[in-house]
Amino acid sequence: MDHAETHYGSGAGLARPAGESAIEAQGLGKKYRRGWALRDVSFRLPAGRVCGLVGPNGAGKSTLMGLATSMIRPTTGALRVFGAAPGSTEAVLRTAFLTQEKPLFKRFTVAETLRLGRELNPRWDQVVAEGIVQAGQVPMDAKIGTLSGGQRTRVAFALAFGKRPELLILDEPMSDLDPLVRRELMTTLTEEAAQHGTTVLVSSHMLAELEYICDYLLVIANGGLRLAGEVEELRAAHALFTTPEGGPSPAVAPHRVIDSRSGEGRPGVLVRLGGPVEYGGQAEPPTLEELLLAYLRSPDAPPLIAPSAQVGDIHDIITRDGKKAVTA
């Protein structure tokens, strides 16, 4: 983006056409004995996107994934996977779920593990599965229990992609790997997703690395949805103002302050734009990590849901000047 560009805040980003929803939730809530894990969550994840699911521990991320895969049932509202109920034959055939534990039979060889995948999945793609394994030089005759963490994760990815899912859900799949192996597997993930048009929902605490793989975002905090939409659209609705000596710049005044910080990263004030701003002076577009950290540190900031993430008829979305508007 040209830093000299004049930006007009939340009405500037244009969303893609509605298209098919991979996941759509309406008034979704889940209550446990200790209280609500999720409450009144509504969003749509358009098909074909690689979406980061971000939030602090206990925010409701695993609950959302459990609801999408029919491992748990909602207390309120509803969720659909490609229009089908989670747990239905259609949803199960079109979805693959990989947990952080990556459960694999340790006594099976890699070849036996892939054969199990072939026997259990009617749309199994042996070429894809073997290609992911071989790209990491993982021996087909090695037992799972003898593999390194990165090799086991690669085999788990092979099982997931070999199923040829249309929706791949990943719950912290690479948190136990070193940075080099994580980057290698993220490259594999994005290449496979792009080649097959797979929708990916990936939960991760690696905020800086999400910028390399995600083009869509869902941020959950305190059981509610804080941010949702295309990464570039959400970034374009914000600016980071540097803080000169003497206090915040008067240029901040027209905008809604989300977070203010000093002593780490780029010090300054992150705002949601409420009017035009000139990039290149005191204002700069935030990185994805800066945007995420600001909202995670400011749970009382009002949610920001982009048009492409809103449920319902796209024609019901309020527009400004003929453009879809990000709702504040």
Protein Blocks (a to p, Z undefined) as FASTA:
>chain_A
ZZkbccehjmlpccddfbjafbdcehiacddfkbcfbghiacdddehiacdddddehilm
mmmmmmmnopaccfbhcddeehiaehiaklmmmpccddfklpacfkbcfklmmmmmmmmp
mkbcfklmmmmmmmnopafkbcfklpcfklmmmmmmmmmmmnopabdcdehkllmpcfkl
mmmmmmmmmmmmmmnopacddddfblmlmmmmpcbdcddeehiafbgcdfklmmmmpccd
dddehiacfklmmpccfbdcehiajeddddddfbdcdehilbccddfklmmmmmmmmmmb
ccdddfklpgcjfklpcceehiacddZZ
